[in-house]
Amino acid sequence: QVQLVESGGGLVQPGGSLTLSCAVSKSIFSTYVMGWYRQSPVIQRELVARIFNSGITNYADSVKGRFTISRDNAKNTVYLQMNSLKPEDTAVYYCNRVPSLAGDYWGQGTQVTVSS
């Protein structure tokens, strides 16, 4: 059974920080590159960060230097530490494998709102 459960979102002021968590079913977590995506009425779903099983990470230019993706292999959990948040980071954030494929299951996501 596929499990992708995102949490940790909320309302934060510009410049603030949040840490997102995603509990992932082991079959996916141990097999695939994992990533964080975001989507809003303004942003089509975009990949913001990914992490390989080796620990290598990549980031979209828009979040580089502000966001950090990590994974806890013992807990099958992926994290996204977000610092220096901007209003344009407002979106629903999802985790999933990278690349995602048509027909993939998506969790409910977690809403991040950056506003004063």
Order of alpha helices (4+ residues) and beta strands (2+ residues): beta-beta-beta-alpha-beta-beta-beta-beta-beta-beta-beta
